[in-house]
Amino acid sequence: MSPRSLRFLVTPVLLLALTAAGCAANEPPPPGGTALWDGSSLPNITVSGSAHGSGEVVALEGEPFAEALRITTRSQPATNWGLEAGAHVPGEIRPGDVVFLRLWVRALDFPPETGEARMVVNFQIGPPSFSKSLAQQIGFGREWRRFDFPFQVRHDDAGGGYRLALHLGFPPQVIEIGRVEVFNYRDRVAVEDLPTTRLTYPGREADAPWRAAAEARIREIRQGDVRLRVLDADGQAVSGHRLRIEQQRHHFGFGTAVAADHLVEQGADNDRYRSEVLRLFNTTVIENHLKWPFYETWGREAAHAAVEWLNRHELPVRGHVLVWPGFRNLPADLRDLADDHPALRRRIDTHIRYMTTTFRGKLYEWDAVNEPFDNHDLLDILGREEMVRWFRIARDGDPDALLYLNDYPQMDHSSIGIGHLGHFEETIAFLLEHGAPLDGIGFQGHIRSNGIPPASVLAVLDHFSRFGLPISITEYDMATQDEELQADHLRDFYTACFSHPSVNQIMMWGFWEGRHWRPEAALFRRDWSRKPILDRYEKLIFEHWWSRESGRSGADGGFTARLFHGDHRVTVYPEDGDRPLASSDFAVRPGEAETVVEIRLPH
């Protein structure tokens, strides 16, 4: 038996009432499915990652099940898949099939700060992609709880089969799995017609305590005082005139990743794509065409055309990415240079210089280094200090572009100082201590499917603000089939980040299902119909955080207001009438004690 994996063959479970979870252990699944695992016994499960935990079959008494698989996490690995309980799913499964997974779990021990045990439930193919049709993080306490997950198989297994993979790489905990069922309904039912466990996150409640504090911070740090004066042509104060103020643009960055080809090619979808980019966002990032291997092969022409289009429409552009230091994300020839360190350095340095000088003045910032946590081949060969050189070369190439370290740790406060989040923090400290011109911290923000509590997001932002650098959310998305959960989470995640003084922008990683790496995360469906998440986004950005004020000029011609930072337009009307007399554009910027605007009326 391998020391890093244990295999368990378990006997049939006892089918009793499962009243604690509000359901029954012997409640059958909906009719019409073919049983792949019927629940009469637990699957043949392999537990891997013995350095961090172990598993054993235990007998139960007075419980809904006679036996359970007990898995103990002793120490948290660097990733949640560092401790995994997995099994091959038998039977015929094809892309497009509707599959139903049901499992019963409980926790015997868990961290007091979270109040629950956690597990990520995945239905996936094997290496190298491990592409997932289901990826749901769940939390549960001491009572048995049943989870129902219907989903559609999205990936061909290429003959390697499908696996149930339960990721348990969290802080120390002890869980039990009492029963697992999997049924394949093929195309006989729709996903939405099957039972679903509605997941949620703490802090989603309308009266959650964090909300009032966040709104108060937003008023304090995202708004500024404005004093307007209406004067006649001779410079004398004019009273009683009506004023309307309408915001034109946010100062804070609300952006998206964009596909370069959709910005520059013709067609109805591309026309709609361009119009929504201009309507919904005030900053952008090129999703793929500036990535090193893509730019050097098929992306160069479209990348330049897209940047020019965005510049022409006054939409700032982020550069993504200068160095993504894993061989799987680099041009193939770099692997051939692994034993020739001078040649490898020259190849990297030349690329950084070329990209930063070529796009100088056209991009306002770059992800200088991307995901060194699990893309570190170049660092293993050349040493971590190479990152410092890369930042310095980039600064020389474009002194005005801000340079970011970008990575994807979950913003989970219980992981501060350990695992991926701990590595991210340590890397930032390393770069600063070695004199790298690091200008900003990029949290990607690919959110797990049950969301992250806003209080946890705020705690992580507080912790990382110690570096005194701007923090950007660079690639936000949340892939889930629960569209209301998805919409509420965007509202709460954006609110938490907008309320934090260290955050300067939030970029989502695409907005249209027709061009999105996780289609279910998009704002629009493939046919451009709206999803609830779009409604929440628009309500936040263009209503709740958008200044619209009206009133009359006072005896001294004055009018005061507190407005969101950004560009605004004030229009003056006569006391009685709707014909505009004059208008003026002005900006409200952070750090200004008061913005004073004078509007002179014509003769």
PEZI-V616658 format. One record per pair of residues at least 4 apart in sequence whose ideal C-beta (glycine too) atoms are under 8 Angstrom apart, sorted by the first residue. I is the first residue (numbers start at 1). J is the second residue. D is the distance in whole Angstrom. If there is no record, write none. Layout:
# PEZI-V616658
i->[I,I]
j->[J,J]
d->[D,D]
This chain:
# PEZI-V616658
i->[1,1,1,3,4,4,4,4,5,5,5,5,6,6,6,6,6,6,7,7,7,8,8,8,8,8,8,8,8,9,10,10,10,10,10,10,11,11,11,12,12,12,13,13,13,13,13,13,13,13,13,13,14,14,14,15,15,15,16,16,16,16,16,17,17,17,17,18,18,18,18,18,18,18,19,20,20,20,21,21,21,21,21,23,23,25,25,25,25,25,25,29,29,29,29,29,29,30,30,30,30,30,30,32,32,32,33,33,33,33,33,33,34,34,34,34,34,35,35,35,36,36,36,36,36,36,36,36,37,37,37,37,37,37,38,39,39,39,39,42,42,42,42,42,43,43,43,43,44,44,45,45,45,45,45,46,46,46,47,47,47,47,47,47,47,48,48,48,49,49,49,49,49,49,50,51,51,52,52,52,52,52,52,52,52,53,53,53,53,53,53,53,54,54,54,55,55,55,55,55,56,56,57,57,57,57,58,58,58,58,58,59,59,60,60,60,60,60,63,63,63,64,64,64,65,65,65,68,68,68,69,69,69,70,70,70,70,71,71,71,71,71,71,71,72,72,73,73,73,73,73,73,73,73,74,75,76,76,76,76,76,76,76,77,77,77,77,78,78,78,78,78,78,79,79,79,79,80,80,80,80,80,81,81,81,81,82,83,83,83,84,84,84,84,84,85,85,85,85,86,86,86,86,87,87,88,88,88,89,89,89,89,89,89,89,91,92,93,93,93,93,93,93,94,94,95,95,95,95,96,96,96,97,97,97,97,97,97,98,98,98,98,98,98,98,98,98,98,98,98,98,99,99,99,99,99,99,99,99,99,99,100,100,100,100,100,100,100,100,100,100,101,101,101,101,101,101,101,101,101,101,101,101,102,102,102,102,102,102,102,102,103,103,103,103,103,103,103,104,104,104,104,104,104,104,104,105,105,105,105,105,105,105,105,105,105,106,106,106,106,106,106,106,106,106,107,107,107,107,107,107,107,107,107,108,108,108,108,109,109,109,109,110,110,110,110,110,110,110,110,111,111,111,111,113,113,114,114,114,114,115,116,116,116,117,117,117,117,117,117,117,118,118,118,118,118,119,119,119,119,119,119,119,119,120,120,120,120,120,120,120,121,121,121,121,121,121,121,121,121,122,122,122,122,122,122,122,122,123,123,123,123,123,123,123,123,123,124,124,124,124,124,124,124,124,124,124,125,125,125,125,125,125,125,125,125,125,125,126,126,126,126,126,129,131,131,132,133,133,133,133,133,134,134,135,135,135,136,136,136,136,136,136,137,137,137,138,138,138,138,139,140,140,141,144,146,147,148,148,148,148,149,149,150,150,150,150,150,151,151,152,153,157,157,164,164,166,168,168,169,170,171,171,185,185,189,189,190,191,196,196,198,198,199,199,199,199,199,199,200,200,200,200,201,201,201,201,201,202,202,202,203,203,203,203,203,203,204,204,204,204,204,206,207,208,209,210,210,210,210,210,211,211,212,213,213,214,214,214,214,214,214,214,215,215,215,216,217,217,217,217,218,218,218,218,218,218,219,219,221,221,221,222,222,222,222,222,223,223,223,223,223,224,224,224,224,224,224,224,224,224,225,225,225,225,225,225,226,226,226,226,226,226,226,226,226,226,226,226,227,227,227,227,227,227,227,228,228,228,228,228,228,228,228,228,228,228,229,229,229,229,229,229,229,229,229,229,230,230,230,230,230,230,230,230,230,230,230,230,231,231,231,231,231,231,231,231,231,232,232,232,232,233,233,233,233,235,236,237,237,237,237,237,238,238,238,239,239,239,239,239,239,240,240,240,241,241,241,241,241,241,241,241,242,242,242,242,242,242,242,243,243,243,243,243,243,243,243,243,243,244,244,244,244,244,244,245,245,245,245,245,245,245,245,245,246,246,246,246,246,247,247,247,247,247,247,247,247,248,248,248,248,248,249,249,249,250,250,250,250,250,250,250,251,251,251,251,251,251,251,251,252,252,252,252,252,253,253,253,253,253,253,253,253,254,254,254,254,254,254,254,255,255,255,255,255,255,255,255,255,255,255,256,256,256,256,256,256,256,256,256,256,257,257,257,257,257,257,257,257,257,257,258,258,258,258,258,258,258,258,258,259,259,259,259,259,259,260,260,260,260,260,260,260,260,260,260,261,261,261,261,261,262,262,262,262,262,263,263,263,263,263,263,263,263,264,264,264,264,265,266,266,267,268,269,269,270,271,272,272,273,273,273,274,274,275,276,276,276,276,277,277,277,278,278,280,280,280,280,280,281,282,282,283,283,283,283,283,283,284,284,284,284,284,284,285,285,285,285,285,285,286,286,286,286,286,286,286,286,287,287,287,288,288,289,289,289,289,289,289,289,290,290,290,290,290,290,290,290,291,291,291,291,291,291,292,292,292,292,292,292,292,292,292,293,293,293,293,293,294,294,295,295,295,295,296,296,299,300,301,302,303,304,305,306,307,307,307,307,307,308,308,309,310,310,310,311,311,311,316,317,317,317,318,318,318,318,318,318,318,319,319,319,319,319,319,319,320,320,320,320,320,321,321,321,321,321,321,322,322,322,322,322,322,322,322,322,322,323,323,323,323,323,323,323,323,323,324,324,324,324,324,324,325,325,325,325,325,325,325,325,325,325,325,326,326,326,326,326,326,326,327,327,327,328,329,329,330,330,330,330,332,333,333,334,334,334,334,334,337,337,337,338,338,338,340,341,341,341,342,343,344,344,344,344,345,345,345,346,347,348,348,348,348,349,349,349,350,351,352,352,352,352,352,353,353,353,353,354,355,355,355,356,356,356,356,356,356,356,356,357,357,359,359,360,360,360,360,361,361,363,363,364,364,364,365,365,365,365,365,365,366,366,366,366,366,366,367,367,367,367,367,368,368,368,368,368,368,368,369,369,369,369,369,370,370,370,371,371,371,371,372,372,372,372,372,372,373,373,373,373,373,373,373,376,377,378,378,379,379,379,379,382,384,385,385,386,387,387,387,387,387,388,388,388,388,388,389,390,391,391,391,391,391,391,392,392,392,393,394,394,394,394,395,395,395,402,402,402,403,403,403,403,404,404,404,404,404,404,404,405,405,405,405,405,405,405,405,406,406,406,407,407,407,407,407,407,408,408,408,408,408,409,409,409,409,409,409,409,410,410,410,410,410,410,411,411,411,411,411,411,411,411,412,412,412,412,413,413,413,413,413,414,415,415,415,415,416,416,416,416,416,416,417,417,417,418,419,420,421,421,422,423,424,425,425,425,426,427,428,428,428,428,428,428,429,429,430,431,431,432,432,432,438,439,439,440,440,440,440,440,441,441,441,441,441,441,442,442,442,443,443,443,443,443,444,444,444,444,444,445,445,445,445,445,445,445,446,446,446,446,446,446,447,447,447,447,447,447,447,448,448,449,449,449,450,450,451,451,451,451,451,452,452,452,452,453,454,454,454,454,454,455,456,457,457,457,457,458,458,458,458,459,460,461,461,461,461,461,461,461,462,464,464,465,465,465,465,469,470,470,470,471,471,471,471,472,472,472,472,472,473,473,473,473,473,474,475,475,475,476,476,476,476,476,476,477,477,477,477,477,477,478,478,478,478,478,479,479,479,480,480,480,480,481,482,483,483,483,483,484,484,485,486,486,486,486,486,487,487,487,487,487,487,488,488,489,490,490,490,490,491,491,491,491,492,493,494,494,494,494,495,495,496,497,497,498,498,498,508,509,509,509,509,510,510,510,510,510,511,511,511,511,512,512,512,512,512,512,513,513,513,513,513,513,514,514,516,516,519,522,523,523,523,523,523,524,524,524,524,524,525,525,525,530,530,531,532,533,534,535,536,537,538,538,539,539,540,540,541,541,542,545,546,547,547,547,547,547,549,549,551,551,552,552,553,553,553,553,554,554,563,563,564,565,565,565,566,566,567,567,567,568,568,568,568,569,569,569,569,570,570,570,570,570,571,571,571,572,572,572,572,572,572,573,573,573,573,573,574,574,581,581,582,582,582,582,583,584,584,584,586,586,587,588,588,589]
j->[5,6,7,50,48,49,50,51,46,47,48,50,46,47,50,54,55,56,44,45,46,42,44,45,47,55,56,57,69,44,41,42,45,57,67,69,41,66,67,40,41,66,25,39,40,41,42,65,66,67,178,179,64,65,66,25,26,64,25,26,63,64,65,24,25,26,64,23,24,25,64,104,144,146,24,143,144,145,104,143,144,145,146,27,146,64,65,104,146,178,179,33,100,102,181,183,195,100,185,189,193,194,195,185,188,189,100,183,184,185,188,189,91,183,184,185,186,181,182,183,89,90,91,93,99,182,183,184,43,89,90,180,181,182,181,102,179,180,181,67,69,177,179,180,87,89,164,180,87,88,55,69,85,86,87,85,86,87,53,54,55,71,83,84,85,83,84,86,53,77,82,83,84,169,54,75,77,73,74,75,76,77,82,83,169,71,72,73,74,75,83,168,71,72,74,69,70,71,72,85,69,70,67,68,69,70,67,68,69,70,176,66,67,65,66,67,68,178,68,144,178,104,144,178,104,178,179,176,177,178,85,176,177,108,174,175,176,83,85,168,174,175,176,177,173,174,83,168,169,170,171,172,173,174,172,172,169,170,171,172,415,418,419,82,83,169,419,82,169,373,419,420,423,169,374,419,420,120,167,168,169,170,120,165,167,169,169,167,168,169,165,166,167,168,169,165,166,168,177,163,164,165,166,163,164,161,162,163,93,123,161,162,163,164,182,184,184,97,99,153,157,162,184,153,186,153,154,155,156,152,153,187,152,153,184,185,186,187,150,151,152,153,184,185,186,187,188,189,190,191,194,123,133,150,151,152,153,182,183,184,185,148,149,150,181,182,183,184,185,194,195,121,123,134,147,148,149,150,151,164,180,181,182,146,147,148,149,179,180,181,182,121,146,147,177,179,180,181,144,145,146,147,177,178,179,180,119,138,140,144,145,147,175,176,177,178,140,141,142,143,144,145,175,176,178,116,117,140,141,142,173,174,175,176,142,174,175,176,117,172,173,174,114,115,116,117,118,141,173,174,171,172,173,414,413,414,118,139,171,414,141,139,140,141,139,140,141,170,173,174,175,137,138,139,170,173,137,138,140,166,167,168,170,175,135,136,137,138,166,167,448,134,135,136,137,138,147,149,164,166,132,134,135,163,164,165,166,167,132,133,134,151,153,162,163,164,165,130,131,132,133,134,135,155,162,163,165,129,130,131,155,156,157,158,160,161,162,163,130,157,160,161,163,155,154,155,155,151,152,153,154,155,149,151,448,449,479,147,149,199,449,450,480,448,449,450,147,197,199,450,450,145,175,145,178,197,197,194,195,196,197,196,197,191,192,194,195,196,191,481,191,162,161,162,180,182,177,173,175,419,414,414,415,189,194,193,194,194,481,481,482,482,485,449,450,451,480,482,485,204,450,451,485,450,451,452,453,489,208,453,455,208,210,453,454,455,492,208,451,488,489,492,211,211,454,213,214,454,455,458,496,215,495,216,217,499,218,454,458,495,496,498,499,219,495,499,220,221,499,500,501,222,223,495,498,499,545,223,562,499,501,590,252,498,545,564,565,562,563,564,565,588,562,563,565,588,589,590,592,594,595,560,561,562,593,594,595,245,560,561,562,563,568,586,588,594,595,596,597,558,559,560,594,595,596,597,243,245,553,558,559,560,561,570,597,598,599,237,553,556,557,558,559,596,597,598,599,237,238,239,241,243,553,557,558,559,572,599,601,235,236,237,238,557,598,599,600,601,236,238,600,601,600,601,602,603,600,557,553,555,556,557,558,553,557,601,552,553,554,555,556,557,552,553,575,552,553,572,573,574,575,581,601,550,551,552,572,573,574,575,549,550,551,552,553,559,570,571,572,573,548,549,550,570,571,573,547,548,549,550,561,563,568,569,570,547,548,568,569,571,546,547,548,563,564,566,567,568,566,567,568,569,585,282,566,567,254,282,541,545,564,565,566,564,565,566,567,587,588,589,590,498,504,505,565,566,282,283,316,472,504,505,506,507,280,281,282,283,505,506,541,281,282,283,284,285,316,318,505,506,507,508,277,280,281,284,285,507,508,509,510,511,284,285,286,287,320,475,507,508,509,510,262,263,277,284,285,286,287,306,310,263,273,287,288,510,515,264,286,287,288,289,299,302,303,305,306,265,270,289,302,306,269,270,273,274,515,270,273,274,277,305,306,309,310,302,305,306,309,270,270,271,271,272,273,514,274,275,276,528,277,512,515,278,309,279,280,511,512,524,281,284,315,313,315,511,523,537,538,541,315,315,316,315,316,317,318,505,507,310,315,316,317,318,507,317,318,319,320,474,507,290,303,306,307,317,318,319,320,320,509,510,294,299,294,295,299,300,302,303,306,294,295,299,303,319,320,321,355,295,299,320,321,324,329,296,321,322,323,324,329,330,331,351,297,329,330,331,332,298,299,299,300,303,355,300,331,303,304,305,306,307,308,309,310,311,317,359,362,363,312,362,313,315,316,317,315,317,362,364,362,363,364,363,364,365,366,367,474,507,355,359,363,365,366,367,401,366,367,370,406,474,366,367,368,369,370,406,351,352,355,356,366,367,368,369,390,394,348,351,352,368,369,370,378,387,390,329,330,369,370,371,375,329,330,369,370,372,375,376,377,378,379,387,330,371,374,375,376,377,378,334,335,377,375,370,375,334,335,377,378,336,337,347,338,344,347,348,378,343,344,347,344,377,381,344,345,381,382,346,347,348,378,381,382,349,382,386,350,351,352,378,386,390,353,389,393,354,355,356,390,393,394,397,357,393,396,397,358,359,366,397,360,366,393,394,396,397,398,401,397,398,363,398,397,398,400,401,398,400,398,401,400,401,402,401,402,403,404,439,440,394,398,401,402,403,404,404,405,406,442,474,390,391,394,403,404,405,438,387,390,391,405,406,375,406,407,375,406,407,408,376,379,387,405,407,427,407,408,409,420,423,424,427,380,381,382,386,383,384,386,387,386,430,389,434,390,391,427,430,431,436,392,431,434,435,436,393,394,395,403,431,436,437,438,396,436,437,397,398,401,403,437,399,403,437,439,440,470,437,438,439,440,438,439,440,441,442,472,474,424,427,428,431,438,440,441,442,442,444,474,420,424,427,442,443,444,420,443,444,446,475,415,419,420,421,423,424,443,415,420,421,447,448,452,421,443,445,452,456,457,460,461,421,452,456,460,455,456,459,460,463,456,419,420,421,422,421,422,425,459,460,463,421,422,425,422,423,424,425,460,426,427,428,429,463,464,430,431,432,438,441,464,467,469,433,467,434,436,438,436,438,467,469,469,470,469,470,471,472,504,464,467,469,470,471,472,471,472,474,460,471,472,473,474,473,474,475,476,509,473,474,475,476,477,493,506,475,476,477,478,509,518,451,452,476,477,478,489,493,452,478,478,479,480,480,485,478,485,489,492,493,456,457,489,493,457,458,492,493,495,496,459,460,461,493,496,497,462,496,499,500,463,464,465,471,496,497,500,502,503,500,471,502,471,500,501,502,502,502,503,504,500,502,503,504,503,504,505,506,507,497,503,505,506,507,507,507,508,509,490,493,506,507,508,509,508,509,510,516,518,521,486,489,490,493,521,518,520,521,485,486,520,521,520,486,487,531,532,533,488,532,489,490,521,531,532,533,491,531,532,533,535,536,492,536,493,494,533,536,537,495,536,539,540,496,497,498,506,537,540,499,540,500,503,506,503,506,545,523,516,517,518,521,515,516,517,521,522,516,522,523,524,516,522,523,524,526,528,519,520,522,524,525,526,524,526,521,522,526,531,530,531,533,534,537,528,529,530,531,534,529,530,531,534,535,535,536,537,538,539,540,541,542,543,543,544,544,545,545,546,546,564,564,561,563,564,566,568,561,563,559,561,559,575,557,558,559,572,558,559,568,588,588,588,589,590,587,588,585,586,587,585,586,587,588,583,584,585,586,583,584,586,597,599,580,582,583,580,581,582,583,599,601,577,578,579,580,581,579,581,601,602,599,600,601,602,599,597,598,599,595,597,595,592,595,595]
d->[8,7,7,6,6,7,5,7,5,6,4,7,7,5,7,7,6,8,7,7,5,8,7,5,8,6,8,5,6,6,6,4,8,5,6,7,6,8,6,5,5,8,8,7,8,7,7,4,6,6,7,6,7,6,4,5,4,8,6,7,8,5,8,5,7,8,7,6,5,4,5,7,6,7,8,4,5,8,7,6,5,5,5,6,5,4,7,7,8,8,7,6,6,6,6,5,8,7,8,7,8,6,7,6,5,6,6,3,6,5,8,8,7,6,5,8,8,8,8,6,6,6,4,8,8,4,7,6,6,7,8,6,6,4,6,8,5,7,4,8,6,7,7,6,4,8,7,6,6,8,7,6,5,7,5,7,6,7,7,7,4,6,8,7,5,7,5,7,6,6,5,4,6,7,6,8,8,6,6,5,7,5,6,5,7,6,5,4,5,8,5,7,7,6,7,6,7,4,7,6,8,6,6,7,6,8,7,6,8,5,7,7,6,6,6,6,6,8,8,8,8,7,6,7,7,4,6,4,6,5,7,7,5,7,7,7,5,8,6,6,7,5,8,7,8,5,6,5,7,6,7,5,5,7,6,7,6,6,5,7,7,6,6,3,6,4,7,6,8,8,5,6,7,6,8,7,6,5,4,7,4,6,8,7,5,6,4,7,5,5,6,7,6,7,8,8,4,6,7,5,6,4,7,7,5,5,8,6,7,8,7,5,6,6,6,7,8,6,7,6,7,5,6,7,8,5,7,6,5,7,6,7,7,5,5,7,5,7,7,8,6,8,8,4,7,7,8,6,7,6,7,7,7,7,6,8,6,7,7,5,7,7,7,5,8,7,5,8,6,5,8,7,7,7,8,8,4,8,8,7,8,7,5,7,7,5,8,8,7,4,8,7,7,6,7,7,5,7,6,7,5,8,7,4,5,8,7,8,6,7,6,7,6,7,5,7,6,7,6,6,5,7,7,5,7,7,4,6,6,6,6,7,5,8,7,4,7,7,8,7,6,4,6,7,6,4,8,8,5,8,5,7,7,6,8,6,7,7,7,6,7,4,6,5,7,6,8,7,4,8,5,6,7,5,5,7,7,6,8,6,7,6,8,7,7,7,5,8,7,4,7,7,8,5,8,6,7,7,8,6,5,6,5,8,7,4,7,7,7,5,4,7,8,6,8,6,8,5,6,4,7,8,8,8,7,6,6,7,7,5,5,8,5,7,6,8,6,7,7,7,4,7,7,8,7,4,8,5,7,5,5,6,6,4,8,6,7,8,6,7,5,6,8,4,6,5,6,8,7,7,7,5,8,8,6,7,5,7,4,6,5,7,7,5,8,4,7,6,6,7,6,7,6,5,7,7,8,8,7,8,8,6,8,5,7,5,6,8,7,8,7,6,7,7,4,8,8,7,6,5,7,7,7,6,4,6,5,7,8,4,7,5,6,5,4,6,6,7,7,6,8,7,8,8,7,7,6,5,5,7,7,6,7,6,7,8,6,7,8,5,6,8,4,7,8,7,6,6,4,7,8,5,8,8,6,5,7,6,8,8,5,8,7,7,7,6,6,5,6,5,7,8,7,6,6,4,7,7,6,7,6,7,8,6,7,5,7,8,7,5,7,5,8,8,6,7,5,8,7,6,8,5,6,7,5,7,7,8,8,7,5,7,7,6,5,8,7,7,8,7,5,5,8,8,7,5,7,7,5,8,5,7,4,4,8,7,6,5,7,5,6,6,6,6,6,7,5,7,5,5,7,5,6,6,6,5,7,8,8,7,5,3,8,6,5,6,8,5,6,5,8,6,6,6,5,6,5,5,7,6,6,7,8,7,8,6,7,4,7,7,8,6,6,7,6,5,6,7,6,8,8,8,5,7,5,7,6,7,4,7,6,7,6,7,5,8,6,7,6,8,5,4,7,7,6,6,7,5,7,4,6,6,7,6,5,4,6,6,7,7,7,7,5,8,4,4,8,8,7,6,7,7,7,7,7,8,6,4,8,8,6,3,7,7,8,6,6,7,7,6,5,5,7,4,5,7,8,8,6,7,4,7,7,7,5,6,8,6,5,8,7,5,7,5,7,4,8,7,7,7,5,5,7,6,6,5,7,6,6,7,8,7,8,6,7,8,5,7,6,8,7,4,7,4,5,7,4,5,8,8,5,8,7,5,4,7,6,8,7,6,7,7,4,5,7,6,4,6,6,5,6,8,7,7,6,6,6,6,6,6,7,6,7,7,8,6,6,7,7,7,6,7,7,6,7,7,8,7,8,8,7,7,8,7,5,8,7,6,7,6,5,7,5,7,8,7,4,8,5,7,6,5,6,6,7,7,8,7,6,7,7,7,5,7,6,6,4,8,5,4,7,8,6,7,5,6,6,7,7,6,7,7,6,7,7,7,8,8,8,7,8,6,6,6,6,7,6,5,7,6,4,5,6,6,8,7,6,5,7,6,6,6,6,6,6,6,6,7,5,7,6,8,7,4,8,5,8,7,6,5,7,5,7,7,7,5,7,7,8,7,7,6,4,7,4,7,7,8,5,7,8,8,7,4,8,8,4,7,8,5,6,7,6,7,5,7,7,6,7,8,7,7,5,7,7,8,5,4,7,8,4,6,6,8,7,7,8,6,5,6,6,4,6,8,7,7,7,3,7,5,8,7,5,5,7,8,6,5,8,8,8,8,7,8,8,7,6,8,8,5,4,6,7,8,6,6,6,7,6,6,6,7,8,7,7,6,7,8,6,7,7,7,8,7,6,8,6,6,6,6,6,5,5,7,6,6,8,5,6,6,8,7,6,7,8,5,8,3,4,7,5,7,5,7,7,4,8,7,8,7,7,6,8,6,7,6,4,7,6,7,7,6,8,5,8,6,7,5,8,4,6,7,6,5,5,4,6,7,8,5,6,7,5,7,7,5,7,5,7,5,6,5,6,7,8,7,6,6,8,7,5,5,7,8,6,7,6,7,7,5,6,7,4,7,7,7,6,7,8,8,6,7,7,6,5,6,4,6,6,6,6,7,4,5,6,7,7,6,6,7,7,6,8,6,6,4,4,6,8,6,6,5,7,8,7,4,7,4,7,7,8,6,6,7,6,8,6,6,4,6,6,8,5,8,7,8,7,8,8,4,6,7,7,7,4,4,8,5,7,7,7,7,8,6,7,8,6,7,6,6,5,4,8,7,6,6,7,8,4,4,6,8,8,5,7,4,7,6,7,8,7,7,5,7,5,7,4,7,6,7,7,6,6,7,6,8,7,6,6,6,7,6,8,6,8,6,8,6,4,5,7,6,7,7,7,7,5,5,7,6,8,6,7,5,7,5,7,8,5,4,8,7,7,6,7,8,5,4,8,8,4,7,6,4,7,8,8,6,8,6,8,7,8,6,6,7,7,4,7,7,7,8,7,6,4,8,7,7,7,4,8,8,5,6,8,7,7,6,5,7,7,4,6,7,6,6,5,7,6,5,8,6,6,6,6,6,8,7,5,6,7,8,6,7,7,8,8,4,8,7,8,4,8,5,5,7,7,6,5,8,7,6,7,7,4,6,5,6,8,4,8,7,6,7,5,6,6,5,7,8,6,4,5,5,7,8,6,4,5,4,6,5,7,8,6,6,6,6,5,7,6,6,6,7,7,8,7,5,7,7,4,4,7,4,6,7,6,6,5,5,6,6,5,8,6,6,6,6,6,8,6,6,7,7,5,6,7,7,7,8,8,7,8,8,6,4,7,7,6,7,6,4,6,6,5,7,5,8,7,4,8,4,6,5,5,8,5,6,5,8,7,8,6,6,4,6,5,7,7,7,7,5,8,6,5,7,8,7,6,6,6,6,6,5,7,5,6,5,6,6,7,5,6,7,8,4,5,8,6,5,7,5,8,7,8,5,6,5,8,5,7,6,5,7,5,6,5,7,6,7,8,5,7,6,7,6,6,7,5,8,7,5,7,7,6,5,8,4,7,5,5,7,6,7,6,6,7,6,6,7,6,5,7,5,7,5,7,8,6,8,5,6,5,7,7,5,8]
